[in-house]
């Protein structure tokens, strides 16, 4: 039976990793920035969009000024809470998984939880084939852009070749967002049910306000993601 269903990823997959700048480890020990926390993405980055959509779908059914004012009050409270949470997130802590890899000891540490486990693999058999995972999985899960097997077989030479992480400029982030299709998804697919609801309820003004709010939320998500990435980068450099 082949054990390569979880095949070794090509060498260029290591280029997706984010290594801390020079001075943060060496060829046998390195810091790697992983994915952002899902809670950070949901509660900080995308919450304004969720709020805009709530307004767009609920406002047509308020029927009275009293109901609309109550909805606006709830949204205002949500946004104030979101602003406080966002400022706190930007000022303290980290919103990203960070790993310390010791190639001499063949260990990986999740620095956010101070958990260290060996880079030893365990073969797991499944209906889709056999996969390799850590024999002692991290409690926080795996949040790197390569699989466990690729990292466990990492050599010092390959580690040195991993690109040093440097966040993109705001302009580069904006251009990348325009190309990734998120704006088209937002204003085409999500707008279909929104347009139907507002057409049936004859609330065209709500639909227009929602469009402006969604666009503002998209720009805020872009800006906040960029600020968070730079915050995480600075935290990684200081670590």
N, C-alpha and C positions, 0 to 999 in steps of 0.2 A: 504494500500500500504506500502510495506516495505521501510524504509528509510536507509537501511543498505547496499545498493549497494556500497556506499563509506564506507565500513565496517571499524570498528575500527581495526587498524593494531595490530598485536600481540605485546605483551610487548617487545619481543626481537627486534622489529624494532627500538626501541629507542637506541639500541646498535650501530646503524649506524650513529647516530649523533656524532658530534665532539664538545665536551665541552672544554672551555678554562681551562688552568691549575688552580690548587688551588690558591686562592687569587683573582681570577677574578670572583666575584660574590659569592653567597652562595646558600643554598637550595631553597631560594625564589626568587633569581635573578641569571641569568646565561647568559654567552656569548656562542653563538653557531656559529661555522664556517659552512657556507653553501657551495654551489657549486662554482667553478671557473667561472669567467665571460666568456661568449662565445667568445667575441672579443679577450680576452687574449689567449684562446685556438687556435683561428683561425689565428690571426696575429703574435703570438709569438711562440707558441708551434709547430704548424703544418705547418707554412709557408715554411720552408726549403723543406719539402716533396712536397708541391705544386709546388715549384720552380723546383725541380728535375723532376717531372712529366711533367711540361711545356717543359722542355728541351727535354725529351724523346719523346714527341708527336710532337713537332714543328721542332726540328732539322732535321728530315728526309726530310722535305719539304723546306729547305733553298736553296738547289741546288748549291749555289755559295759560295765561301769563304767570299765574302762581306756580304751575308745574314747571314752566320754562325757567323761572327764577330759581326754583329749588335745584333744578339740574345744573344751572350755571354756578350756583353756590357750591354744590358738590364737586364740580370740576375745578373750581378755584381752590378748594381745600386740597384736592388731589395734587394740583400743580404746585401749590406752596410746599406740600410735603415732599414732592419730587425735587423741588429746587433745593431744599435743605439737605436731602439725601445726596443729591448730586454734588453739592459743595463739600459735604463731608467726605464723599468718596474721592473727590479730586484732591482733597487736602491730606487725607490720612490713608494708611494701609496700602494694599495692592489689590487690583481687580484681575490679576492674572496668575495662573499657576507657574511656579518657578521650580526648576529642578537642578540639583547639583549632582553631577556624574563623576565618580572617582573610578578611573579606568585601572588604576593599580589594584585597588581592592575589589573591583568589579561590583560596585554598589551604586545605587541611585537614591537620592534623598529628595523628598517633596518638602521644600523649605517652608512652605506655608503651614504645614502641620508638623514639621520636624520628624517626619517618619523616614527611616532608612531601611531599604530592603536590598538583598543581593540581586545582581543582574543574572540570575540563574533562570533558565527556561523550563517550562512544563508543557508537554504535548497534550492537547485536548482534542479528543475525537468528536466530531459532530456530523450531522447529516449533510452539511455542505462541504465537508472535508476536514482535514486536520489543521489545527491552528496552534501556534506557539504563543504562550503568555508567560508572565513572570510566575515562578513557582510560589512566590509569596506576593500577591498583588498589593498594590498601594490602596489604602482605604479610600483615598480621594478619586481613584480611577486613573485612567491614562489619558493625558491631555497634551500629547505631543503630535507633531505632524508625520512622524514615522512610527512603525510598530515596534513592539518590545524586542522582537528578534533582531531587527536592524540595529537598534541601540546596543543590545547585548554583545553584538559582534563588532562593535565600533573599535577601530584601532587608533593609536595616537596620531598617525599620519592623516587619517580621515577626519579626526577631530579638529586638527589644525586647518583643514580645508573648509570646515563649516563657516559660512559667512558671518561676519560680525553684524549684529543687529543694529540698525540705524533707522528709526522711524521716518516715514516719508513726510514731505512737506504737506501743508494743507492743500495746496494746489494739486499735488500729485494724488492725494486722497480723493479730492473732488473729481478729478479726471477718471480715476479708477472706479469710483461709484457710478459715474455716468455710463461706464462701459459694462458694469456687472449686471445690468438689467433690473436693478431694484426699483428704480424710478418708474420704469415701464410697468413692472408688476404692480406697483402701488397705484398708478393712475389708470390702469386698464382693467386688470382682473379684479382688484378689490373694489373698484368703482362700479362694476356691473351691478352687484346687489344693492349698493348704496344708491345708485341712480334709480333703480326700480322702486325702492322704498320711497324715495322722495318724490318720484313721479306719481306714484299711486296716491300719496298723501298730499300732493300739490304743495310741497314745501320747497320750492326752488331756491329761496333765500338760504335755507339751511344747507342745501347742497353746495351752494357757492361758498358759504362760510366754511364748510367742511373742507372744500378743496384748498382754500387758503391755509387752513389749519394743518392739513396734511402736508402741504409743501413746506410750511414752517417747521413742522415736526421732522421732516426728512432732513432739512438743513441742520436742525439742532442735533439730530442723531449723528450726522457726519462730523460736526464740530466737537461734540462730546467724545465720540470714538477717538478722534485725533488727540484731544487733550488727555484722555485716559492712556492712550498708547505712549505719549511722551512722559506722563506721570510714572507709568510702569517702567519705562526705560531709565528714567532718573533713579528710581528705586533700585533697579537692578545694578546700575553703575555704582551706587553707594554701598551695596551689600558686600 
